[in-house]
Amino acid sequence: MKKIWITGASSGIGKAVAIKFAKEGWQVVASARTEKLLTDLSQFNNNIYPFPLDVTDKNRCKDVFKEI
């Protein structure tokens, strides 16, 4: 199964792209600063996995990458 990591996935283009890939069967790792919006997004489709993240935090980015 293909995987994709989308940052800024809680709204706008990022959210739309996450939903599109999830509907096409991809495993989508969705990141954004707003945990509640990510949780709501992950309930939309079982292929979406939320990882709250501020992309300016380099160490957290590395940690999420390792988890993926």
N, C-alpha and C positions, 0 to 999 in steps of 0.2 A: 504494500500500500504506500502511496506517495504521501509525503509530509511537507507542510509549508508553515513557516513562521511569519505571522503578520503583526507588525507593530502598529499602534494607532487603530486597533480593531474595535474600539468601543463605539465609534460613530462614523458617519460620513462614508467616504470611499473605502477606508479600512474595513468597516463593518460589512459593506456591500461585497467586497472581495472575499472576506472570510466566509460569508454565507454562500457565495457562488462556488468557491472551492469545496466547501463542506457538502453541498448538494451534488457535486460531481464525484463524491466519494473519497476526497482527500482527507487526511487527518490534519486538522488546522490547529496550530498553536496560536492562540490569540493573546496579544499583549497590549496593555494600555495602563494608564495610571489609575483609572477609575474601576475599582474592583467590582462594584455593584453592577455596572454596565456590562462588564465581561461575564459575570455570573449569569445575567439575564440572557446574553448572547449564547452562552454555552447550553442553556436550557432549550434554545431554539432548535439545535441539531446535536446529536450525539457525537458527531465527528469534530466538534469544536471543544478545545481544552483551554481553559483560561489560565493565564500566568500574569498576574498583576506586575507591572514593571514600569519604572521610569527609565527611559533609554539613556539618560545622562549618567546613570549609576553603572559604571563599567563593570564593577564586580558582580552586581546582580545580573547583568546581561550574560556574563560568563557562566554564572550559576544556572540560569535558565537554559542556556545552550547545552550545558552538561546534562540537565534533566531531560531535555528533549532527546 
